[in-house]
């Protein structure tokens, strides 16, 4: 299938001083950080191949969790594991992953949503859109203040029926996002992937060596939660 779409899964931002320091001190952090560039390259390659094919399209939006950082390969994150499960259950599809490490909600507004919009203009509506974003905003105080406003702007631009995850974080910003998502789910504007209530009950044995990102087992829990959400919502549907 012909396309003019080009996209990089690299953020273009340098690693911050905190992570650089942690990487020098802790081998586990250094090990996981070393995945960022090769996983971005792998997704960019896979995306290009998917867009040359035909068939139902799944577009994934997000940050390092959607990249699969911490997993044993880029396809062992939640997106890759869920894609495998959906294919095994009979849904043949193309997967385009627009995420990149360190992405924030503003990055979705400025880069990932315009990319989604270009793809759907060229290839038609996506059968499935999934979103996990906001954790990096919560970590940085300078981004927390306007987070709910930016998140709401993002929701208004997503295709109806997109599957959007809440954030299993106790901060008030995450609680406010959760309330917003529950309202949008109730109104039928989107589908809530409820990681706060339906995610892993314990992260013991489910974290990568940096003790922050999930490992394969942790991502398997996320994929299973998304699969349950899709089943309840009757997704994916034909566009």
C-alpha positions as CSV (number, residue, x, y, z in Angstrom):
1,X,0.0,0.0,0.0
2,X,1.5,3.3,-1.1
3,X,2.2,5.9,1.7
4,X,4.1,9.2,2.0
5,X,4.3,8.7,5.8
6,X,7.7,8.9,7.5
7,X,8.2,8.9,11.3
8,X,10.9,8.5,13.8
9,X,10.4,6.7,17.1
10,X,13.2,8.7,18.7
11,X,12.3,11.6,21.0
12,X,15.1,13.9,19.8
13,X,15.7,14.9,23.4
14,X,19.0,14.1,25.2
15,X,19.0,12.0,28.4
16,X,18.4,14.2,31.4
17,X,21.1,14.7,34.1
18,X,19.2,12.5,36.7
19,X,19.2,9.4,34.4
20,X,22.7,10.0,33.3
21,X,23.9,10.0,36.9
22,X,21.7,6.9,37.8
23,X,23.1,5.1,34.7
24,X,26.7,5.7,35.9
25,X,25.9,4.4,39.4
26,X,23.5,1.5,38.7
27,X,24.2,-1.1,36.0
28,X,20.5,-2.0,35.8
29,X,19.6,1.5,34.8
30,X,22.4,1.5,32.3
31,X,21.2,-1.8,30.8
32,X,17.7,-0.6,30.3
33,X,18.7,2.8,28.9
34,X,20.8,1.0,26.3
35,X,17.5,-0.4,24.8
36,X,16.1,3.0,23.9
37,X,17.9,3.5,20.5
38,X,17.6,-0.1,19.2
39,X,14.0,-0.4,20.2
40,X,13.1,2.9,18.4
41,X,14.9,1.7,15.3
42,X,13.1,-1.6,15.4
43,X,9.7,0.0,15.7
44,X,10.5,2.4,12.9
45,X,11.4,-0.6,10.7
46,X,8.3,-2.5,11.7
47,X,6.0,0.5,11.2
48,X,7.3,1.0,7.7
49,X,6.7,-2.6,6.8
50,X,3.2,-2.5,8.3
51,X,2.2,0.5,6.3
52,X,3.3,-1.2,3.1
53,X,0.8,-4.0,3.7
54,X,-3.0,-4.0,3.8
55,X,-5.5,-5.0,6.5
56,X,-7.0,-3.7,9.7
57,X,-4.8,-1.2,11.4
58,X,-3.9,-0.8,15.1
59,X,-2.2,2.5,16.1
60,X,-0.5,2.6,19.5
61,X,0.3,5.9,21.1
62,X,2.5,6.4,24.2
63,X,5.9,6.6,25.9
64,X,8.5,4.0,27.0
65,X,5.8,1.6,28.2
66,X,4.4,1.4,24.7
67,X,7.9,1.1,23.3
68,X,8.5,-1.9,25.5
69,X,11.5,-0.5,27.3
70,X,12.5,-3.0,30.0
71,X,11.3,-6.1,28.0
72,X,13.7,-8.6,26.5
73,X,12.9,-7.3,23.0
74,X,10.8,-4.5,21.6
75,X,8.0,-7.0,20.7
76,X,7.9,-8.3,24.3
77,X,6.3,-5.1,25.7
78,X,2.6,-4.9,26.3
79,X,2.0,-3.9,22.7
80,X,3.9,-6.7,21.1
81,X,2.5,-9.3,23.5
82,X,-1.1,-8.1,23.0
83,X,-0.6,-8.1,19.2
84,X,0.5,-11.7,19.3
85,X,-2.5,-12.7,21.4
86,X,-5.0,-10.8,19.2
87,X,-3.5,-12.5,16.1
88,X,-3.7,-15.9,17.8
89,X,-7.4,-15.2,18.5
90,X,-8.0,-14.6,14.8
91,X,-7.6,-10.9,14.3
92,X,-5.1,-10.4,11.5
93,X,-3.9,-6.8,11.7
94,X,-1.1,-4.3,11.0
95,X,0.5,-2.6,14.0
96,X,1.9,0.9,13.9
97,X,3.6,2.1,17.1
98,X,4.0,5.9,17.3
99,X,5.4,5.9,20.9
100,X,8.8,6.9,21.9
101,X,10.8,6.9,25.1
102,X,10.2,9.9,27.4
103,X,7.1,11.1,25.6
104,X,4.7,13.4,27.4
105,X,1.1,14.4,26.7
106,X,2.4,17.5,24.8
107,X,4.4,15.2,22.6
108,X,1.3,13.3,21.7
109,X,-0.5,16.5,20.8
110,X,2.4,17.8,18.7
111,X,3.8,14.7,17.1
112,X,1.9,11.5,17.7
113,X,-1.6,12.7,16.9
114,X,-0.6,14.5,13.7
115,X,1.1,11.3,12.7
116,X,-2.1,9.3,13.4
117,X,-4.1,11.8,11.5
118,X,-1.8,11.5,8.5
119,X,-1.9,7.7,8.5
120,X,-5.7,7.7,8.7
121,X,-6.0,10.2,5.9
122,X,-3.9,8.0,3.6
123,X,-5.1,4.6,4.7
124,X,-8.5,5.0,6.3
125,X,-9.7,4.8,9.9
126,X,-7.8,2.7,12.3
127,X,-9.7,-0.4,13.7
128,X,-8.0,0.1,17.1
129,X,-6.2,3.0,18.8
130,X,-4.6,2.5,22.2
131,X,-3.0,5.1,24.4
132,X,-0.8,5.0,27.6
133,X,0.6,8.5,28.4
134,X,1.1,10.8,31.3
135,X,3.6,9.1,33.6
136,X,6.5,11.4,32.5
137,X,4.4,14.5,33.1
138,X,3.7,13.4,36.6
139,X,7.3,12.8,37.4
140,X,8.2,16.4,36.5
141,X,6.6,19.2,38.5
142,X,6.9,21.7,35.7
143,X,4.6,19.5,33.6
144,X,2.1,18.5,36.3
145,X,0.3,21.9,36.6
146,X,-1.3,21.8,33.1
147,X,-1.4,18.0,32.8
148,X,-5.2,17.6,33.0
149,X,-5.8,20.4,30.5
150,X,-3.4,18.8,28.0
151,X,-4.8,15.3,28.6
152,X,-8.3,16.6,28.0
153,X,-7.1,18.3,24.7
154,X,-5.7,14.9,23.7
155,X,-8.9,13.1,24.4
156,X,-10.9,15.6,22.3
157,X,-8.6,14.8,19.3
158,X,-8.5,11.0,19.6
159,X,-10.9,9.0,17.4
160,X,-14.1,7.9,19.1
161,X,-13.7,4.5,20.7
162,X,-10.0,4.8,21.4
163,X,-8.8,2.7,24.3
164,X,-7.0,5.0,26.8
165,X,-5.3,3.7,30.0
166,X,-5.4,5.5,33.4
167,X,-2.3,5.8,35.5
168,X,-1.8,3.6,38.6
169,X,-0.2,6.5,40.5
170,X,-1.5,8.1,43.8
171,X,-0.8,11.7,42.8
172,X,-3.9,14.0,42.5
173,X,-3.2,14.6,38.9
174,X,-3.5,10.9,38.1
175,X,-6.7,10.7,40.2
176,X,-8.1,13.6,38.2
177,X,-7.2,11.9,34.9
178,X,-8.9,8.8,36.1
179,X,-12.1,10.6,36.9
180,X,-12.0,12.3,33.4
181,X,-11.5,9.0,31.7
182,X,-14.3,7.3,33.6
183,X,-16.7,10.1,32.5
184,X,-15.6,9.7,28.9
185,X,-16.0,5.9,29.1
186,X,-19.5,6.3,30.5
187,X,-20.5,8.7,27.7
188,X,-19.1,6.3,25.1
189,X,-16.5,8.7,23.8
190,X,-13.7,6.3,24.6
191,X,-12.9,3.0,26.3
192,X,-11.1,3.0,29.6
193,X,-8.3,0.5,30.1
194,X,-8.4,0.5,33.9
195,X,-4.9,-0.3,35.0
196,X,-5.6,1.2,38.4
197,X,-8.1,-1.5,39.3
198,X,-7.4,-4.2,36.7
199,X,-3.6,-4.0,36.5
200,X,-1.0,-6.0,38.3
201,X,-1.6,-6.3,42.0
202,X,2.1,-6.6,42.8
203,X,5.2,-5.7,40.8
204,X,7.3,-8.2,42.6
205,X,9.3,-10.1,40.0
206,X,7.7,-8.0,37.2
207,X,10.2,-5.2,37.0
208,X,13.2,-4.7,34.6
209,X,16.7,-4.3,36.1
210,X,16.2,-0.5,36.4
211,X,13.4,-1.3,38.9
212,X,11.1,1.1,37.1
213,X,10.0,-0.3,33.8
214,X,8.2,-3.6,33.6
215,X,9.9,-6.8,32.4
216,X,8.3,-9.4,30.2
217,X,6.1,-10.6,33.0
218,X,5.0,-7.1,33.9
219,X,4.2,-6.3,30.4
220,X,2.3,-9.6,30.1
221,X,0.0,-8.4,33.0
222,X,-0.6,-5.1,31.1
223,X,-1.4,-7.0,27.9
224,X,-3.8,-9.2,29.7
225,X,-5.6,-6.2,31.2
226,X,-5.9,-4.6,27.8
227,X,-7.2,-7.8,26.3
228,X,-9.9,-8.0,29.0
229,X,-10.8,-4.4,28.2
230,X,-11.1,-5.1,24.5
231,X,-13.2,-8.2,25.1
232,X,-15.6,-6.3,27.3
233,X,-15.9,-3.5,24.7
234,X,-16.3,-5.8,21.7
235,X,-13.1,-4.5,20.2
236,X,-11.5,-4.3,17.7
237,X,-14.3,-3.6,15.3
238,X,-14.0,-3.2,11.6
239,X,-13.6,0.5,10.7
